[in-house]
Amino acid sequence: MPTLRQLLASRAPLLLIDSASSVIHVAVWRATGTEPVRERCEEEAGSGVFRATERALARAGFGLADVRAFAFGEGPGSVLGIRTAAAAIRTWRVVNPAPCFAFRGLEVVAAALARPELALIVDARRDSWHVARAGQELARVPSAELAALAGTLALPEGFRHWTPLPAGAERVPYDLPAALEATADAPFFRETEEPEAFLYDVPGYALWTPKVHQAPDRKS
């Protein structure tokens, strides 16, 4: 798994999109060692992903055809926002088949905060939570077990929740731009052929052979 610094050394211009929270983050790196052009947008994802991307590319002096790699925040977070960005990148790659690298923003922010006692939590629906700690794999924890986790729980800003927050949970900024800069040498990026929202388990499909329905035999 490459680091951000490695991607910039070999794949700039790089276009990065994260729409996991209510704030859409877009960044364009012109070359390694240069400051990225950043756009922050609080519109709904259906328009915000495209508007922020258009503005960032224009400010950087590029078009989509100039992009040499896409970086995609696969979540966890807003499924609608994440899938909107995924669909956009899949469409753009039809005309510009640059490689795509997925990352999980929650893990990046947890690593950047560098507080081993802190567990970042995001609602995973079905009465469960995504939990990210610095240096650990992302996990899904039932609500009933959340309070028993050691350390401090914190919900990043911009993430909705339907399950009540545990008592004493903190709020922390979801400062993805600063987190990416702080973790530029950490291997958070994974190449993917089909950008899609993060799943713990990839769905499996069984082969189904259709059969013509026949009425049961009647005994004479």
CORTAMO-V691369 format. One record per pair of residues at least 24 apart in sequence whose C-alpha atoms are under 7 Angstrom apart, sorted by the first residue. I is the first residue (numbers start at 1). J is the second residue. D is the distance in whole Angstrom. If there is no record, write none. Layout:
# CORTAMO-V691369
i=[I | I]
j=[J | J]
d=[D | D]
This chain:
# CORTAMO-V691369
i=[1 | 1 | 1 | 1 | 2 | 2 | 2 | 2 | 3 | 3 | 3 | 3 | 3 | 3 | 4 | 4 | 5 | 5 | 8 | 11 | 11 | 12 | 12 | 13 | 13 | 13 | 13 | 14 | 14 | 14 | 14 | 15 | 15 | 15 | 15 | 16 | 16 | 16 | 17 | 17 | 17 | 18 | 18 | 19 | 19 | 19 | 19 | 20 | 20 | 20 | 20 | 20 | 20 | 20 | 21 | 21 | 21 | 21 | 22 | 22 | 23 | 24 | 24 | 26 | 26 | 26 | 27 | 28 | 28 | 28 | 30 | 45 | 45 | 46 | 49 | 65 | 68 | 69 | 69 | 69 | 70 | 70 | 70 | 70 | 71 | 71 | 71 | 72 | 72 | 72 | 73 | 73 | 73 | 73 | 74 | 74 | 74 | 74 | 74 | 74 | 75 | 75 | 75 | 75 | 76 | 76 | 77 | 77 | 79 | 82 | 83 | 83 | 86 | 86 | 100 | 100 | 100 | 101 | 101 | 101 | 101 | 102 | 102 | 102 | 102 | 103 | 103 | 103 | 105 | 106 | 107 | 107 | 108 | 108 | 109 | 109 | 109 | 110 | 111 | 112 | 112 | 112 | 117 | 117 | 118 | 118 | 118 | 119 | 119 | 119 | 120 | 120 | 120 | 120 | 121 | 121 | 121 | 122 | 122 | 123 | 123 | 123 | 127]
j=[187 | 188 | 189 | 190 | 187 | 188 | 189 | 190 | 184 | 185 | 186 | 187 | 188 | 189 | 184 | 185 | 184 | 185 | 32 | 68 | 69 | 68 | 69 | 66 | 67 | 68 | 69 | 67 | 68 | 69 | 70 | 67 | 69 | 70 | 71 | 70 | 71 | 72 | 71 | 72 | 73 | 72 | 73 | 73 | 81 | 82 | 85 | 73 | 75 | 76 | 77 | 78 | 81 | 82 | 77 | 78 | 158 | 159 | 158 | 159 | 158 | 48 | 49 | 52 | 53 | 56 | 56 | 56 | 57 | 60 | 60 | 81 | 84 | 84 | 85 | 96 | 98 | 98 | 99 | 100 | 98 | 99 | 100 | 101 | 100 | 101 | 102 | 101 | 102 | 103 | 102 | 103 | 104 | 105 | 102 | 103 | 104 | 196 | 197 | 198 | 104 | 105 | 197 | 198 | 104 | 198 | 122 | 159 | 197 | 197 | 196 | 197 | 195 | 196 | 191 | 192 | 193 | 189 | 190 | 191 | 192 | 189 | 190 | 191 | 192 | 188 | 189 | 190 | 176 | 132 | 132 | 138 | 179 | 180 | 174 | 176 | 179 | 134 | 135 | 179 | 182 | 183 | 151 | 152 | 151 | 152 | 153 | 152 | 153 | 154 | 153 | 154 | 155 | 156 | 153 | 154 | 155 | 155 | 159 | 161 | 162 | 163 | 163]
d=[5 | 7 | 6 | 5 | 5 | 7 | 6 | 7 | 6 | 5 | 5 | 4 | 6 | 6 | 5 | 6 | 5 | 6 | 5 | 5 | 6 | 6 | 7 | 7 | 5 | 6 | 7 | 6 | 6 | 5 | 6 | 7 | 6 | 5 | 6 | 6 | 4 | 6 | 6 | 5 | 6 | 6 | 4 | 7 | 5 | 5 | 7 | 7 | 5 | 6 | 4 | 5 | 6 | 6 | 6 | 6 | 5 | 5 | 5 | 6 | 7 | 7 | 7 | 6 | 6 | 7 | 7 | 6 | 7 | 7 | 7 | 5 | 7 | 6 | 6 | 6 | 5 | 5 | 5 | 6 | 7 | 6 | 5 | 6 | 6 | 5 | 6 | 6 | 5 | 6 | 6 | 5 | 6 | 6 | 6 | 6 | 6 | 6 | 5 | 5 | 5 | 6 | 6 | 6 | 7 | 6 | 7 | 7 | 7 | 6 | 6 | 6 | 5 | 6 | 6 | 6 | 7 | 6 | 5 | 4 | 6 | 6 | 5 | 6 | 6 | 6 | 5 | 7 | 7 | 6 | 6 | 7 | 6 | 7 | 7 | 6 | 5 | 5 | 7 | 5 | 6 | 6 | 5 | 6 | 6 | 5 | 6 | 6 | 5 | 6 | 6 | 5 | 6 | 7 | 7 | 6 | 5 | 6 | 7 | 5 | 7 | 7 | 6]
